[in-house]
Amino acid sequence: MIMPTHLAAFVVTVALLAMLPGANNASITRQALMSGRRAGLLAVAGASTGILIWASTAAVGLSAVLLANPH
């Protein structure tokens, strides 16, 4: 078995990126710290709703592509 030469660097990079907080996390933390628990929970609800809408539209688009392909 041939091992890719940069596999270790790739694994380390992916692990570090997976641990970093994203923009949603920063926004939610800021809202909670600046405006309280209720604002933080509303920010969580907004972020979750956005992710749900994004994932649903991505699934619909993928379904349309798969249905358009006769094979």
DANORUR-V898145 format. One line per field, one symbol per residue. phi: phi as a letter, one per 40 degrees, with the letter a starting at -180 (. if undefined). burial: 1 if it has 9 or more other C-alpha atoms within 8 Angstrom, else 0. A space follows every 10 residues. Layout:
phi->???
burial->???
This chain:
phi->.ccdcbcccc cccccccccc cccccccccc ccccbhcdcc cccccccccc cccccccccc cccccccccc c
burial->0000000000 0000000000 0000011111 1110110011 1011001000 0000000000 0000000000 0
